[in-house]
């Protein structure tokens, strides 16, 4: 089975491009879609430009988890709001969204892991989140036929999941129903500016006059911003995922340890993935931003497979164009949908670990395998901020694998940031200047 969204997917959103609007959103992932949704609800004339297909990249390729558990504490209040929004979305869209509130479990293989989970639980409790520590016996009572040597774990019963490849396009249709204009196959090439402020954007289909732009381009954001003279230390890592054939249910919720992760799918199989390992392509930005990534690199070195170069036309490939004008074809048109090949060796190890933990199910047969490029930041939390020095530009990127679940809440936050309304959350942790103002980097929990 091929991945359900690709360049071959028929266009679903192809209206005539407006000549003017209030806000242009770059990127048709969950962050861009939900930002457009809330801007439209606020009465803004909003146009979302997606170079390929809505949800074609990481927003449809992730695990589908809607989790509060393990969040950076600065993200947690927004995530708790987001979960509440997901519940209302499930009421609006019904079963097609795939929403199921069955909890998230992080089992531990060591006492040190357990202690770390419990420390996070105690801090999260101060925000009103009810997570609990489970013993090995309690986990075994919930997971049928368990053979993994887990000592215990952290469990948040209120956490949930949805089906990303169907959910985000549904949300996009909801944004259109509220008045947003979404345009697929329409790369946003450059900003048009005058006197230190935005006056419009140049797209491959023509110019749109506007005075505000939200950059929510995922793995492509840093490339776009660099062309505008803004350096953002964002990189991307490859995460491999697979869907199994139908298997009996052993646990209704979502599980991840340091080796593998799984969740139940609507189709009766499981989504499985490595618990921590990923691949990284070395490119110009990797060298440019290496000093800022040293702390997280030391932590994740053993779980990272390094590759000498990205495939042609990837955001940080050696041959990818870094400079272009608004009337020139951009790198975004050269790669409509970022569709990296999964690491099959990594997924084979996941199959092995899955079978060892759940021997009654055995080695799962794969129905499909895919990969996505996760936009990440040195401290593993996003940038949600107005760009310094350019009036009207808002950056919303670097969700570091946390974007799908927090997308609805973050979309509401960004829409209020754009319109100058009260945000209701402290965004200081997410400011763009933290990488240049001498602040000491504090890496998120990355649990």
C-alpha angles and dihedrals in degrees: 000000000000122000109280097233122053142131086280092060109111114252112263098177113044111137124153109280111252117235093223142012141156100252135016118203118204112211136036100222123113094279094052094042095050092044088055090046093056095039089055091049088054090056096255120146098236131180121191116202117201118184093209128000131335108264091001094137135038096335090070098031100059129099093266095238121155097195137166091178117102095011124147103261091241089058096044100082091050090047092051089053089047092055089054089052091049089057091055090046090053089054090051100044102029127204094340089077090063092222114168125165101209102134138249123260126197108191119199129219095192140041089240091058091049091051091050092051092049092050090053091046091054092052094045090051087067087065092052098259114144108213123154139204114239127202122228090257092053091051091048089053089058102040114058117227095004116180102163114119094239116158095200138301154216117267132187109188095192094061118106148183141219137189105267100198091056100029100058096049087050090052089049090055088050091053090052090049088057093053105271118137112225119189122189124198088030114118117201102224108181144344122256111219143170131185095000095308137094117259099171147316135260115227130177087256095050143282124316118199112223140136101220133048129186114206107209098151099137111208090005098055098091092050091052093046094048089058086056093051096259118125114208118178093225122142133174132231128198116240120191122212136175140192119221130215115263113298135174115274113254097167130011095211138065123274135190132168128168092281109040145357133207142178135179116259129213090243093061097257130094133255105227131185143156112285095224113348124105142158128250127199114212112227142145094289091051090061093040094055101030096114092057092050098049096098095052091038091058089051096047102031096110093048094051126089108205120213124194097229142003121244117269116291095013114139095259099029114135093243098044111123113249100186130049140138131243092258093050130085109263133212087257091069092049091060111031095173121021102225110168122186113253122243099252093188090058091048091049088057089050090054089051094048091046091053092047092052095042106029093168088066094041126195106343119232112231122236093185141353129201143154138220135199112242116208107225139180130212092256095038095242127102135255110243106168149104110273112252115244099013117083113220101022119118122186119210109168147103096071087163097216093314098094108096098061096039093042100101094047093043090049089057091048094049093047090054091046089054094049097041095244125143107282099199094214136077109251097179092109089057099050117133093225094066089091094053108029097075094257116156110250114244113192118219121242093261088199 
